[in-house]
Amino acid sequence: MLIGGPTGKRHRRLPPQPPGASPSACSLLHADTETRQTLDTYLREQCSTTRTAERLFTHRNTVLRRLTPADDLLPRPLADNVTAVAAAPEVIRWRG
């Protein structure tokens, strides 16, 4: 089910999260491997699409296209939620 976000952008409503997990971590569990890898690299490169593209040997526009599904899965836009999203992959790794 899709719901409207505060900016008018539609976000996907996800199943309830496990106890102790952040909404960001839970929503990213549903992302494909390419999206998670791109997001992880983007965060490690301090949110620089140019450096992310160089690291992944791809075009900057490809990075932007790959980040779109991650933004759609998150409860808030990635730009407004960078700190929580940066911690989410670590939570996913710890939880297995």
N, C-alpha and C positions, 0 to 999 in steps of 0.2 A: 504494500500500500504506500502511496506517495502522499506526503503532507507538505503544505507550504511553509517555508522557513521565514524568518523575520525580514529577509531581503526580497521575499517573493520567490526565491529559488525553491524548487521542489526537492525534498529529501526523502529518501526511502525510510519507512518505519521498520525497525528490526525487532526480532524477538527479544524478550527480556534478557538482561545481561546476567551473567553469573555473579554471585556475591563477591564483593571485593574488586571487581574489574571495572575499569573506567569505560564509559560509553565509547570512547575512541578506540580502545583496545578491542572491544567486542565487535564494533562495526568493521574494523580492519580485518578481522578473522574471515570475513566474507569476501575479501578482495582476492583477485587472482594473483599469481606469483609475480607476473610482470609489473602489476600495479604496486605491490608491496616493495619490490626491488627498486623501482623508480622512486617511490616515496622515501624509502630508507636512504638512498643515495642523495636525493634532494635535501633531506634534513641534514645529512652529514656534510653536505656542501653549503650549509648555512643558507638554505632556501634560494640558491642561485641556479636558475634554469640553465644558464650558459655553462657553468662549471659541471652541472649534472649531465648535460648533453655531452660534454667532453669526456667525462668519466665513463659514460655508457656507450661512447662511440656512436652517437646518434645526433639528429638535428634538434635544436631547441624546441621547435614546434612539436616534434614527436614527444618530448618530455612533457610539454603542456597537455597534449592529448592523453598521455598516459596518466597524468595526475587528475584528470577530470573524474574518472570513476572513484578515486579516493575521496575527492571533495563531495561527490554525491552520496557516499556511504557515511560520511561523518555527520554528527548531529548539528555541528556548526561549520561554517566555511573554514577551509584549511588556513587561510590568511588570518582568521580571527582566533585560531586554535593551535598555533604552532607548538607551544610548549607541551600541551597534553598529547598531541599527535606524536611529538618526538619521543615521549616516554612510552607510548603505546606499543611499539615494536619490542621494546625491552620487556614489557609486561607479558606480551605474547610468548616471547622466548622463555621467560621464567616459568610460565604456567604450562608450557609444553603443548 
